[in-house]
């Protein structure tokens, strides 16, 4: 029997066997395919709430009745004034109050009339994410009042208000919409990478440690099929399943876009067929390396349980390594592209930011993944040859 | 024909100071002819399973030679495996596949065409009286049903040499009788070379044309049941076996 025939026979059998494990497959489908879009919808809901809050133009204040000038200014800016609840401090700490609180002293108007600088407090809790979002808006509003009053005083003294400004600041945001959206959607690649892991982990363990545990490895090794062909056939099935789940996971983002609740996020997050194709291209070498590595870890184990415990390190590496890119404030470093799955995460983020990917960016990940795949498969084959079914 | 000559195997467990060596097989010789059932008889731990694993190439012997139909295991292990049908100690099946799929999968790995493997599967199902089982998933099979499926899997490529490691373990009387009958058919009608390891006297007496007695990894006696009884000076085969095997163990220790 040729190596190819043996490989194909093992591949088809392992794939059929894995696809019949409906319960495991359903769990993988739900966790890998539904999680990403659900996360995206949750994210968009959060952004939507921020946007609504910004559009609402509300200010929560205490003592504003005693400051008619400030009140007049705020109302002219079309802000709605809301009285702070009695237990505002507790509510702010518990995140029940979604706006910072402005405290105006009782002598505000008097101090203003006498040319003194009354002190207005802007109270917020940095642990309260919702209220934190409104701090900058309310801060700018109060600064606007300050500038208006200062300008009026200068005009009253016959001084042009322009004297107070020696320069002007024009802000230009050079990030395009895709790059801005990538700040919010940077976690999407991590979900897709985890989908690859969930897709191939069961097949990788069942075809190695599982086969040993149920006592079917010895009869398999008693056939004339070469160890190499058996290993490649098994790896092919684990790889195909990992890739299948990755494809489904990527595709699930296509319809998920219509569920986005934030208008600006849905305008910015463009995930079409081209992006999905790029994701799959980037993920394929990683799926190959990961399934081979998991087999290499599991082949030394006598039971699936032992293999699961041993694969925890690998699972953690896959989930935590891309975080380096997520939390790195200094941007992407060239070495990132040589370290899977950081490389794949970086490349997928580029796709989301609409940054072009050159073959030279793509090559390091492919080279490293191919080398890891080859080494892991050689290791598994040697283990089978040396240890047999023991 | 199977020829195992002067096989030796020693296992080492632990490392460094805690390392311990166990001699599993110590100069075993076994020649099994075509058209005959050769029994490998020995007490627990005598080295029967290790010897059969060496025959299949799952364990590499420290020394000695193994030839199957003249093919040397060291130079052509795949050629040897292709000539063997092995029912090993481990009889695990794939629980999500049907009995038929389990059997045909092994046939395909032996290079048998799909249609031929299917036909062989049907033939073996008739021989082993397991037709109703064929299209059921093996998950939930009884011990006897598993045994029959594993045996059919070992024979699907119609090998000239059949190696069975304690095949009646866990089988009830009816299943044991059916297996015995199947082995007789294979020997008498197709001239297969059958090697069969066991520690059950009754089976050896009823089935084996020749018996090789092993103890402590060594070949201690061989011949027909009758000649072994004569050799030990006993009328009962069980007494003869105890004398041959355990006296040898005593000498070895």
Interface residues (C-beta under 8 A of the other chain):
Chain A: X1 X5 X6 X9 X10 X13 X16 X17 X20 X21 X211 X214 X215 X216 X217 X218 X219 X220 X221 X222 X223 X224 X225 X226 X388 X389 X390
Chain B: X53 X56 X58 X59 X78 X79 X81 X82 X84 X86 X88 X89 X90 X91 X92 X93 X94 X95 X96 X97 X101 X105 X106 X108 X109 X110 X111 X150 X153 X154
